[in-house]
Amino acid sequence: MFKDESTGEVNFRVVFYGPAWAGKLTTLRWIHDHTPDGEKSELTSIDMSTEVTVFFELQRPGFGELDGKKVRLLLSALRGRNAHGRAA
C-alpha cells in the first residue's frame, strides 16, 4: 500500500503468484473483462526472457475512501513455475 498525495489516492498492489496452471492469468483476465471500461486501464503484458508479468489498474466508485483518499488497486499476475523451477 502506498499513498499518492499528488493524486489523492491510496494504492494497493495485488499480485497473483503461484504454481504454473493455477489460474492466475485466467483470474486476472476475468476481473479485467468484467470491469466497466471507465474503471480500469488496459491489460498490459511485459514479456522478459525469464518472466511474463500481466497487469492493469482498477478504480471503482464502490471501493470508498481511506483516509479521505480514493482507493486504487494495481492487479498483476506473474508466470508460475513448473516442478523443475522453470517458468511455465
C-alpha positions as CSV (number, residue, x, y, z in Angstrom):
1,M,0.0,0.0,0.0
2,F,1.2,3.5,-0.7
3,K,-0.4,6.9,-0.6
4,D,-0.1,9.2,-3.6
5,E,-0.5,12.7,-2.3
6,S,-0.4,14.3,-5.8
7,T,-3.5,12.3,-6.9
8,G,-5.2,11.9,-3.6
9,E,-5.2,8.1,-3.9
10,V,-4.3,5.1,-1.8
11,N,-2.9,2.4,-4.0
12,F,-2.9,-1.3,-3.2
13,R,-0.8,-3.8,-5.2
14,V,-2.3,-7.3,-5.5
15,V,-0.1,-9.9,-7.1
16,F,-1.4,-13.3,-8.2
17,Y,1.6,-15.7,-7.8
18,G,1.8,-19.4,-7.6
19,P,2.5,-22.6,-9.4
20,A,2.0,-23.0,-13.2
21,W,-1.5,-23.7,-14.4
22,A,-3.1,-22.5,-11.2
23,G,-5.4,-19.9,-12.9
24,K,-3.6,-16.7,-12.1
25,L,-3.8,-15.1,-15.5
26,T,-7.3,-16.5,-16.1
27,T,-8.5,-14.9,-12.9
28,L,-6.8,-11.6,-13.8
29,R,-8.3,-11.6,-17.3
30,W,-11.8,-12.4,-15.9
31,I,-11.6,-9.5,-13.5
32,H,-10.5,-7.2,-16.3
33,D,-13.2,-8.4,-18.7
34,H,-16.0,-8.0,-16.1
35,T,-14.9,-4.5,-15.0
36,P,-16.5,-1.5,-16.8
37,D,-14.2,0.4,-19.2
38,G,-14.2,3.6,-17.3
39,E,-13.0,1.9,-14.1
40,K,-9.9,0.1,-15.5
41,S,-6.7,0.6,-17.5
42,E,-5.7,-1.5,-20.5
43,L,-4.4,-5.1,-19.8
44,T,-0.7,-4.9,-20.3
45,S,1.8,-7.7,-20.7
46,I,5.6,-7.4,-20.2
47,D,7.5,-10.3,-21.6
48,M,11.0,-10.7,-20.5
49,S,13.3,-13.6,-21.2
50,T,12.6,-15.3,-17.9
51,E,9.3,-13.8,-16.7
52,V,6.0,-12.6,-18.0
53,T,4.0,-10.0,-16.0
54,V,0.5,-9.0,-16.9
55,F,-1.2,-6.1,-15.1
56,F,-3.8,-3.4,-15.0
57,E,-5.2,-0.8,-12.7
58,L,-8.7,-0.8,-11.2
59,Q,-10.5,2.0,-9.5
60,R,-14.2,1.6,-8.8
61,P,-16.5,4.1,-7.1
62,G,-17.7,1.3,-4.7
63,F,-14.2,1.0,-3.1
64,G,-14.9,4.1,-1.0
65,E,-12.2,6.1,0.6
66,L,-9.3,5.5,3.0
67,D,-8.0,8.5,5.0
68,G,-10.1,10.7,2.7
69,K,-8.3,9.3,-0.4
70,K,-9.7,7.3,-3.3
71,V,-8.7,3.6,-3.4
72,R,-6.9,2.2,-6.5
73,L,-6.0,-1.5,-7.0
74,L,-2.9,-2.4,-9.1
75,L,-3.5,-6.1,-10.1
76,S,-0.8,-8.2,-11.6
77,A,-0.1,-11.9,-12.4
78,L,3.3,-13.4,-12.6
79,R,4.1,-16.5,-14.6
80,G,4.1,-19.6,-12.4
81,R,6.9,-22.1,-12.0
82,N,6.7,-25.8,-13.0
83,A,8.0,-28.7,-10.9
84,H,11.6,-28.1,-12.2
85,G,11.6,-24.5,-11.1
86,R,11.4,-23.1,-14.6
87,A,8.9,-20.5,-15.8
88,A,5.9,-22.2,-17.4
